[in-house]
Amino acid sequence: MRDVLDLGELHAEVTRKAIKHVHLSVLPPVGKVRVAAPLSMPLDTIRLFVISKLSWIRSQQRKLQAQERETPREYLNKESHYLWGKRYLLEVIHADAAPTVRLTPRKLIMQVRPGSDQARCSEVLDGWYRQQVREAVPALLAKWEPQLNVNVNRVFVQRMKTKWGSCTPESGYIRINTDLAKKPAECLEYIVVHELIHLLEPTHNERFIALMALYMPHWQQLRMQLNRLPVRHEDWGY
């Protein structure tokens, strides 16, 4: 069930779900507003909630529209690619063998089959980035789950267009954006802690902020660092 709130120049898409709290999102690239609300919440109540958040919404939209974006990837030799915040120059090798990706001190060497197009190169490299995150997450969970006294049931690493991570407290599932492999490692740790704390507090309320400050006092600096970094170029479907 979906509604659209018309607030003058601002339009907010409302989706009803079996949840207890209202969730407000401002989505890239231009700041589309999306609201997830409990099934029984009146539309007028949702409208008042969104109006109360107009200043925050405008602030988020300005940040998104100003954020630097990567140039489209062409997968050509000497193109810049990143792993954990470090820049590497791409070298593409064509061979009749299974695709591989490996690093040298300065190069990211991707081997693909002859005739592989940009889409296939993107698929190979995305799979490699996904594996880097999958390999990094277990050590972070081993560090933070005991400190927070929480347990994750399952971690999904996937391409996410609108979020760096997400958490479903009811199932104990968290999702992590594959592109975090390109950012400094401390950014991945910040997102993991952020999602784990959602197992204690589902919303971004004062308790959530207090928990973040308690367990990761410099979390706001990490958030600013992550938000200043270029994000993937996308043909956004909006």
ChimeraX attribute file (.defattr): number of C-alpha atoms within 10 A of each C-alpha:
attribute: neighborCount
match mode: 1-to-1
recipient: residues
	/A:1	7
	/A:2	10
	/A:3	12
	/A:4	15
	/A:5	18
	/A:6	11
	/A:7	12
	/A:8	6
	/A:9	5
	/A:10	12
	/A:11	13
	/A:12	19
	/A:13	16
	/A:14	21
	/A:15	16
	/A:16	16
	/A:17	15
	/A:18	10
	/A:19	13
	/A:20	12
	/A:21	13
	/A:22	16
	/A:23	16
	/A:24	20
	/A:25	17
	/A:26	21
	/A:27	16
	/A:28	21
	/A:29	22
	/A:30	16
	/A:31	18
	/A:32	16
	/A:33	20
	/A:34	19
	/A:35	21
	/A:36	19
	/A:37	22
	/A:38	16
	/A:39	13
	/A:40	11
	/A:41	13
	/A:42	10
	/A:43	14
	/A:44	10
	/A:45	11
	/A:46	18
	/A:47	16
	/A:48	10
	/A:49	14
	/A:50	21
	/A:51	13
	/A:52	11
	/A:53	11
	/A:54	13
	/A:55	10
	/A:56	13
	/A:57	20
	/A:58	14
	/A:59	12
	/A:60	18
	/A:61	18
	/A:62	13
	/A:63	17
	/A:64	18
	/A:65	13
	/A:66	12
	/A:67	15
	/A:68	15
	/A:69	14
	/A:70	12
	/A:71	11
	/A:72	10
	/A:73	15
	/A:74	12
	/A:75	20
	/A:76	13
	/A:77	15
	/A:78	13
	/A:79	16
	/A:80	16
	/A:81	17
	/A:82	18
	/A:83	18
	/A:84	17
	/A:85	16
	/A:86	12
	/A:87	16
	/A:88	19
	/A:89	19
	/A:90	20
	/A:91	18
	/A:92	18
	/A:93	15
	/A:94	13
	/A:95	12
	/A:96	9
	/A:97	10
	/A:98	8
	/A:99	16
	/A:100	14
	/A:101	17
	/A:102	10
	/A:103	14
	/A:104	9
	/A:105	8
	/A:106	11
	/A:107	19
	/A:108	24
	/A:109	18
	/A:110	21
	/A:111	22
	/A:112	21
	/A:113	16
	/A:114	11
	/A:115	9
	/A:116	12
	/A:117	12
	/A:118	13
	/A:119	11
	/A:120	15
	/A:121	21
	/A:122	15
	/A:123	11
	/A:124	18
	/A:125	19
	/A:126	17
	/A:127	15
	/A:128	18
	/A:129	23
	/A:130	21
	/A:131	14
	/A:132	18
	/A:133	22
	/A:134	17
	/A:135	11
	/A:136	14
	/A:137	17
	/A:138	12
	/A:139	10
	/A:140	15
	/A:141	19
	/A:142	11
	/A:143	12
	/A:144	19
	/A:145	15
	/A:146	10
	/A:147	10
	/A:148	15
	/A:149	11
	/A:150	16
	/A:151	15
	/A:152	17
	/A:153	10
	/A:154	10
	/A:155	16
	/A:156	15
	/A:157	20
	/A:158	19
	/A:159	18
	/A:160	14
	/A:161	17
	/A:162	13
	/A:163	14
	/A:164	20
	/A:165	21
	/A:166	19
	/A:167	21
	/A:168	15
	/A:169	18
	/A:170	9
	/A:171	11
	/A:172	16
	/A:173	18
	/A:174	21
	/A:175	21
	/A:176	25
	/A:177	22
	/A:178	24
	/A:179	23
	/A:180	27
	/A:181	23
	/A:182	22
	/A:183	19
	/A:184	18
	/A:185	15
	/A:186	16
	/A:187	23
	/A:188	27
	/A:189	20
	/A:190	21
	/A:191	22
	/A:192	22
	/A:193	21
	/A:194	21
	/A:195	23
	/A:196	27
	/A:197	25
	/A:198	21
	/A:199	22
	/A:200	15
	/A:201	16
	/A:202	19
	/A:203	16
	/A:204	13
	/A:205	9
	/A:206	10
	/A:207	13
	/A:208	17
	/A:209	16
	/A:210	12
	/A:211	17
	/A:212	19
	/A:213	13
	/A:214	11
	/A:215	14
	/A:216	15
	/A:217	12
	/A:218	12
	/A:219	21
	/A:220	14
	/A:221	11
	/A:222	19
	/A:223	13
	/A:224	11
	/A:225	14
	/A:226	20
	/A:227	15
	/A:228	14
	/A:229	16
	/A:230	13
	/A:231	20
	/A:232	15
	/A:233	14
	/A:234	13
	/A:235	8
	/A:236	10
	/A:237	6
	/A:238	7
